[in-house]
Amino acid sequence: MKIPPARYPSPLGRMQATPMDVEAAKRQGWREQHILVVSDEDDRLDFLERQLIRSIGERLYGQGHGQGQPKGGGHG
């Protein structure tokens, strides 16, 4: 009877990132700290909601997607 050699797990296996539920993290951030993370391309938003998100983002952080230099928003 042949016994296969014992395999020892690599110590690097502990270093691998565990998958993260991004939507759950967004939900938790909103519920606990009122931090909203939303993309202006989210399919759950209608046209007016997307425009509102873009307007807020551009006012606070400047033009996105390579549309010019950031205007600044007092954050940094």
C-alpha positions, 0 to 999 in steps of 0.5 A: 500500500502506497501512502502519499506524502503529507502535504503541509499548507503553505503559510502564504495561504493565510495571506490571501484576501477573503472575498468581500461583499461590496454591497453589504459594506456599502449598506453598512457604511450608510446605516452606521455612518451615513456614508453613501457610496454610489456610482453614477452608472448604477442601473438601479438609478433613473436618469434624474438620480444619475444626473444628481449624483454626477452634479454632486460629485463634480461640485465636490471633487471636480470633473470625472472620467478625464473631463478636465482638471479637478476643481477641488472641494476643500478636501485633501 
